Amino acid sequence: MSWTADKNDLSSFGRMFMAHLGVEKGYAEATLDAYGVDLLQFEHFVREKGLAPESPESVTRDTVRGYLADLHRQGIKRSSVARKLAALRSYFRFLIRQDILRVTPCAAITNPRQDVRHPTTLNVDQALRLVEAAHEPDPRSLRDMALLELLYGSGLRISEALGLDLYDVDMNQGMVRVLGKGGKERLAPMTEPGVERMRAYLEHRGAFCAKPEERAVFLGLRGGRLNRREAAKIVDKIAALAGLERRISPHVLRHSFASHLLESGADLRSVQELLGHARLSTTQRYTHLDLARIVQVYDQTHPLAGNAGGGKNSEVGSQEPEG
């Protein structure tokens, strides 16, 4: 189902909610698309049951439970079901705040139990191979190298990197001003190679035939702002050039940024700030990747561990995890 194609099929309340998310909450386009698709899917289900989305008071807890059961029968992943339920909770809370509903039909409905999923990352050698792979001096390669440096060297989300305008980049300070989730701003440092690659790209940015008024940092071949699909293809292409055998998404580079910082001794709060996470618990997903360093510190510091790194636990971090 396409949100952009079918958004006019939403009820008037659904359109009010989406406008609230876009204008007042400042949600990114990808987040709005996800909410829109989830809400459309639910309203289609409601209509199939003979109810009217224009009368949200007709939706009961049993309606929501029936919808979740239908998703399970379709084989939808539990993580996706949980996301759709979260979207409904947000929607009905909005209707309560607007005095359209008095109670939410999502009350007392629990999230489906989740499988623990850890972020996919590259090791340090793979990450360095990737950022060095696009080393040709042509404008496209210069752009691609600058983009990769921001994803891995600064830990930006792909939407944040593509959303950068020229005035967001401070070459003298080696910083970029990032507009993160929920419209929250933060400053992200660039590495020294990242600054040099950004400078080299910006010197050749005019080769993309940008219009004088175009302020986007990263441009596509038609001179407009580079989009997510094009960026994903760039990362995938360079991963192949680097000899990496699996497909690499832009977000894997952000995951790798966080993991490698923690492995090198960065504290969790600092990594949280660099990533722009609102909750520390989100950043804590990366701590499982740091087992080798944790065991090493234990062996070197705990009085019962023995011989400064030579204890029996020193081998744990080098073992391959099961599964």
Contacts in CASP RR format, 6 or more apart in sequence:
PFRMAT RR
TARGET T0000
AUTHOR 0000-0000-0000
METHOD contacts of the structure
MODEL  1
MSWTADKNDLSSFGRMFMAHLGVEKGYAEATLDAYGVDLLQFEHFVREKG
LAPESPESVTRDTVRGYLADLHRQGIKRSSVARKLAALRSYFRFLIRQDI
LRVTPCAAITNPRQDVRHPTTLNVDQALRLVEAAHEPDPRSLRDMALLEL
LYGSGLRISEALGLDLYDVDMNQGMVRVLGKGGKERLAPMTEPGVERMRA
YLEHRGAFCAKPEERAVFLGLRGGRLNRREAAKIVDKIAALAGLERRISP
HVLRHSFASHLLESGADLRSVQELLGHARLSTTQRYTHLDLARIVQVYDQ
THPLAGNAGGGKNSEVGSQEPEG
1 37 0 8 1.000
1 40 0 8 1.000
1 41 0 8 1.000
2 37 0 8 1.000
3 32 0 8 1.000
3 33 0 8 1.000
3 36 0 8 1.000
3 37 0 8 1.000
3 40 0 8 1.000
4 33 0 8 1.000
6 40 0 8 1.000
7 15 0 8 1.000
7 18 0 8 1.000
7 36 0 8 1.000
7 40 0 8 1.000
9 40 0 8 1.000
9 43 0 8 1.000
10 18 0 8 1.000
10 36 0 8 1.000
10 39 0 8 1.000
10 40 0 8 1.000
10 43 0 8 1.000
10 53 0 8 1.000
11 43 0 8 1.000
11 53 0 8 1.000
11 54 0 8 1.000
11 56 0 8 1.000
12 54 0 8 1.000
13 53 0 8 1.000
13 54 0 8 1.000
13 56 0 8 1.000
13 95 0 8 1.000
13 100 0 8 1.000
14 39 0 8 1.000
14 43 0 8 1.000
14 53 0 8 1.000
14 91 0 8 1.000
16 94 0 8 1.000
16 98 0 8 1.000
17 39 0 8 1.000
17 90 0 8 1.000
17 91 0 8 1.000
17 94 0 8 1.000
17 95 0 8 1.000
18 32 0 8 1.000
18 35 0 8 1.000
18 36 0 8 1.000
18 39 0 8 1.000
20 94 0 8 1.000
21 27 0 8 1.000
21 31 0 8 1.000
21 32 0 8 1.000
21 35 0 8 1.000
22 32 0 8 1.000
25 182 0 8 1.000
26 182 0 8 1.000
26 183 0 8 1.000
27 35 0 8 1.000
27 181 0 8 1.000
27 182 0 8 1.000
28 159 0 8 1.000
28 180 0 8 1.000
28 181 0 8 1.000
28 182 0 8 1.000
29 159 0 8 1.000
30 159 0 8 1.000
30 228 0 8 1.000
31 181 0 8 1.000
34 83 0 8 1.000
34 87 0 8 1.000
35 87 0 8 1.000
35 90 0 8 1.000
36 87 0 8 1.000
38 83 0 8 1.000
38 84 0 8 1.000
38 87 0 8 1.000
38 88 0 8 1.000
39 87 0 8 1.000
39 88 0 8 1.000
39 91 0 8 1.000
41 84 0 8 1.000
42 67 0 8 1.000
42 84 0 8 1.000
42 87 0 8 1.000
42 88 0 8 1.000
43 53 0 8 1.000
45 67 0 8 1.000
45 70 0 8 1.000
46 52 0 8 1.000
46 53 0 8 1.000
46 59 0 8 1.000
46 63 0 8 1.000
46 67 0 8 1.000
47 53 0 8 1.000
49 63 0 8 1.000
51 58 0 8 1.000
51 59 0 8 1.000
51 63 0 8 1.000
52 58 0 8 1.000
56 92 0 8 1.000
56 95 0 8 1.000
56 100 0 8 1.000
56 101 0 8 1.000
57 101 0 8 1.000
59 105 0 8 1.000
60 105 0 8 1.000
61 105 0 8 1.000
61 106 0 8 1.000
61 107 0 8 1.000
61 108 0 8 1.000
61 109 0 8 1.000
63 105 0 8 1.000
64 85 0 8 1.000
64 88 0 8 1.000
64 105 0 8 1.000
64 106 0 8 1.000
64 109 0 8 1.000
65 109 0 8 1.000
68 81 0 8 1.000
68 84 0 8 1.000
68 85 0 8 1.000
68 109 0 8 1.000
68 112 0 8 1.000
71 80 0 8 1.000
71 81 0 8 1.000
71 84 0 8 1.000
72 81 0 8 1.000
72 112 0 8 1.000
76 84 0 8 1.000
78 112 0 8 1.000
78 113 0 8 1.000
78 114 0 8 1.000
78 115 0 8 1.000
79 114 0 8 1.000
79 115 0 8 1.000
79 117 0 8 1.000
81 112 0 8 1.000
82 111 0 8 1.000
82 112 0 8 1.000
82 114 0 8 1.000
85 106 0 8 1.000
85 109 0 8 1.000
85 111 0 8 1.000
85 112 0 8 1.000
86 111 0 8 1.000
88 106 0 8 1.000
89 104 0 8 1.000
89 106 0 8 1.000
92 101 0 8 1.000
92 104 0 8 1.000
92 105 0 8 1.000
92 106 0 8 1.000
93 104 0 8 1.000
95 101 0 8 1.000
96 102 0 8 1.000
96 103 0 8 1.000
96 104 0 8 1.000
118 285 0 8 1.000
118 288 0 8 1.000
118 289 0 8 1.000
119 252 0 8 1.000
119 255 0 8 1.000
119 258 0 8 1.000
119 259 0 8 1.000
119 285 0 8 1.000
119 286 0 8 1.000
119 289 0 8 1.000
120 252 0 8 1.000
120 255 0 8 1.000
121 252 0 8 1.000
121 255 0 8 1.000
121 256 0 8 1.000
121 259 0 8 1.000
121 260 0 8 1.000
121 289 0 8 1.000
122 130 0 8 1.000
122 244 0 8 1.000
122 248 0 8 1.000
122 252 0 8 1.000
122 253 0 8 1.000
122 256 0 8 1.000
124 260 0 8 1.000
126 242 0 8 1.000
126 244 0 8 1.000
127 152 0 8 1.000
127 253 0 8 1.000
127 256 0 8 1.000
127 260 0 8 1.000
129 242 0 8 1.000
129 243 0 8 1.000
129 244 0 8 1.000
130 148 0 8 1.000
130 152 0 8 1.000
130 238 0 8 1.000
130 239 0 8 1.000
130 242 0 8 1.000
130 244 0 8 1.000
130 248 0 8 1.000
130 253 0 8 1.000
131 145 0 8 1.000
131 148 0 8 1.000
131 149 0 8 1.000
131 152 0 8 1.000
131 153 0 8 1.000
131 193 0 8 1.000
132 242 0 8 1.000
133 238 0 8 1.000
133 239 0 8 1.000
133 241 0 8 1.000
133 242 0 8 1.000
133 243 0 8 1.000
134 141 0 8 1.000
134 144 0 8 1.000
134 145 0 8 1.000
134 148 0 8 1.000
134 238 0 8 1.000
134 241 0 8 1.000
135 141 0 8 1.000
135 145 0 8 1.000
139 201 0 8 1.000
139 204 0 8 1.000
139 205 0 8 1.000
139 206 0 8 1.000
139 207 0 8 1.000
139 208 0 8 1.000
142 197 0 8 1.000
142 200 0 8 1.000
142 201 0 8 1.000
142 204 0 8 1.000
143 201 0 8 1.000
143 204 0 8 1.000
143 205 0 8 1.000
143 208 0 8 1.000
143 218 0 8 1.000
143 219 0 8 1.000
143 226 0 8 1.000
144 234 0 8 1.000
144 238 0 8 1.000
145 197 0 8 1.000
145 200 0 8 1.000
145 201 0 8 1.000
146 194 0 8 1.000
146 197 0 8 1.000
146 198 0 8 1.000
146 200 0 8 1.000
146 201 0 8 1.000
146 202 0 8 1.000
146 218 0 8 1.000
147 161 0 8 1.000
147 218 0 8 1.000
147 226 0 8 1.000
147 231 0 8 1.000
147 234 0 8 1.000
148 235 0 8 1.000
148 238 0 8 1.000
148 253 0 8 1.000
149 190 0 8 1.000
149 191 0 8 1.000
149 193 0 8 1.000
149 194 0 8 1.000
149 197 0 8 1.000
149 198 0 8 1.000
150 156 0 8 1.000
150 161 0 8 1.000
150 164 0 8 1.000
150 176 0 8 1.000
150 188 0 8 1.000
150 190 0 8 1.000
150 194 0 8 1.000
150 198 0 8 1.000
151 158 0 8 1.000
151 161 0 8 1.000
151 235 0 8 1.000
151 250 0 8 1.000
151 253 0 8 1.000
151 254 0 8 1.000
151 257 0 8 1.000
152 253 0 8 1.000
152 254 0 8 1.000
152 256 0 8 1.000
152 257 0 8 1.000
153 190 0 8 1.000
153 191 0 8 1.000
153 194 0 8 1.000
153 257 0 8 1.000
154 176 0 8 1.000
154 188 0 8 1.000
154 189 0 8 1.000
154 190 0 8 1.000
154 191 0 8 1.000
154 257 0 8 1.000
154 274 0 8 1.000
155 188 0 8 1.000
155 253 0 8 1.000
155 254 0 8 1.000
155 257 0 8 1.000
155 258 0 8 1.000
155 274 0 8 1.000
155 275 0 8 1.000
156 176 0 8 1.000
156 178 0 8 1.000
156 188 0 8 1.000
156 254 0 8 1.000
157 180 0 8 1.000
157 181 0 8 1.000
157 251 0 8 1.000
157 254 0 8 1.000
158 228 0 8 1.000
158 231 0 8 1.000
158 232 0 8 1.000
158 250 0 8 1.000
158 251 0 8 1.000
158 254 0 8 1.000
159 180 0 8 1.000
159 228 0 8 1.000
160 178 0 8 1.000
160 179 0 8 1.000
160 180 0 8 1.000
161 218 0 8 1.000
161 231 0 8 1.000
161 250 0 8 1.000
162 216 0 8 1.000
162 218 0 8 1.000
162 225 0 8 1.000
162 226 0 8 1.000
162 227 0 8 1.000
162 228 0 8 1.000
162 231 0 8 1.000
163 179 0 8 1.000
163 216 0 8 1.000
163 217 0 8 1.000
163 218 0 8 1.000
163 225 0 8 1.000
164 176 0 8 1.000
164 178 0 8 1.000
164 216 0 8 1.000
164 217 0 8 1.000
164 218 0 8 1.000
165 215 0 8 1.000
165 216 0 8 1.000
165 217 0 8 1.000
166 202 0 8 1.000
166 215 0 8 1.000
166 216 0 8 1.000
166 217 0 8 1.000
167 215 0 8 1.000
168 176 0 8 1.000
168 177 0 8 1.000
168 178 0 8 1.000
168 217 0 8 1.000
169 176 0 8 1.000
169 177 0 8 1.000
169 198 0 8 1.000
169 202 0 8 1.000
169 217 0 8 1.000
170 176 0 8 1.000
170 177 0 8 1.000
171 195 0 8 1.000
171 198 0 8 1.000
171 199 0 8 1.000
174 189 0 8 1.000
174 190 0 8 1.000
174 195 0 8 1.000
175 187 0 8 1.000
175 188 0 8 1.000
175 189 0 8 1.000
175 190 0 8 1.000
176 187 0 8 1.000
176 188 0 8 1.000
176 190 0 8 1.000
177 185 0 8 1.000
177 186 0 8 1.000
177 187 0 8 1.000
178 185 0 8 1.000
178 186 0 8 1.000
178 187 0 8 1.000
178 188 0 8 1.000
179 185 0 8 1.000
180 186 0 8 1.000
180 276 0 8 1.000
181 276 0 8 1.000
181 278 0 8 1.000
184 276 0 8 1.000
184 278 0 8 1.000
186 273 0 8 1.000
186 276 0 8 1.000
188 274 0 8 1.000
189 274 0 8 1.000
190 198 0 8 1.000
202 217 0 8 1.000
205 217 0 8 1.000
205 219 0 8 1.000
208 219 0 8 1.000
208 220 0 8 1.000
208 221 0 8 1.000
208 223 0 8 1.000
208 224 0 8 1.000
209 222 0 8 1.000
209 223 0 8 1.000
210 216 0 8 1.000
210 219 0 8 1.000
210 223 0 8 1.000
210 224 0 8 1.000
211 223 0 8 1.000
211 224 0 8 1.000
214 223 0 8 1.000
214 224 0 8 1.000
214 225 0 8 1.000
216 224 0 8 1.000
216 225 0 8 1.000
216 226 0 8 1.000
218 225 0 8 1.000
218 226 0 8 1.000
218 231 0 8 1.000
219 225 0 8 1.000
219 226 0 8 1.000
220 226 0 8 1.000
220 227 0 8 1.000
220 230 0 8 1.000
231 250 0 8 1.000
232 249 0 8 1.000
232 250 0 8 1.000
235 248 0 8 1.000
235 249 0 8 1.000
235 250 0 8 1.000
235 253 0 8 1.000
236 247 0 8 1.000
236 248 0 8 1.000
236 249 0 8 1.000
239 246 0 8 1.000
239 247 0 8 1.000
239 248 0 8 1.000
254 275 0 8 1.000
255 286 0 8 1.000
257 274 0 8 1.000
257 275 0 8 1.000
258 271 0 8 1.000
258 274 0 8 1.000
258 275 0 8 1.000
258 283 0 8 1.000
258 286 0 8 1.000
259 286 0 8 1.000
259 289 0 8 1.000
259 290 0 8 1.000
261 270 0 8 1.000
261 271 0 8 1.000
261 274 0 8 1.000
262 268 0 8 1.000
262 271 0 8 1.000
262 286 0 8 1.000
262 287 0 8 1.000
262 289 0 8 1.000
262 290 0 8 1.000
262 293 0 8 1.000
263 289 0 8 1.000
263 290 0 8 1.000
263 292 0 8 1.000
263 293 0 8 1.000
265 293 0 8 1.000
268 280 0 8 1.000
268 283 0 8 1.000
268 284 0 8 1.000
268 287 0 8 1.000
269 280 0 8 1.000
271 283 0 8 1.000
271 286 0 8 1.000
272 280 0 8 1.000
272 282 0 8 1.000
272 283 0 8 1.000
275 282 0 8 1.000
275 283 0 8 1.000
277 283 0 8 1.000
291 316 0 8 1.000
291 317 0 8 1.000
292 316 0 8 1.000
292 317 0 8 1.000
292 318 0 8 1.000
295 313 0 8 1.000
295 314 0 8 1.000
295 316 0 8 1.000
295 317 0 8 1.000
296 309 0 8 1.000
296 314 0 8 1.000
296 317 0 8 1.000
298 305 0 8 1.000
298 313 0 8 1.000
299 305 0 8 1.000
299 306 0 8 1.000
299 308 0 8 1.000
299 309 0 8 1.000
299 310 0 8 1.000
299 311 0 8 1.000
299 313 0 8 1.000
299 314 0 8 1.000
300 308 0 8 1.000
300 309 0 8 1.000
305 311 0 8 1.000
305 313 0 8 1.000
END
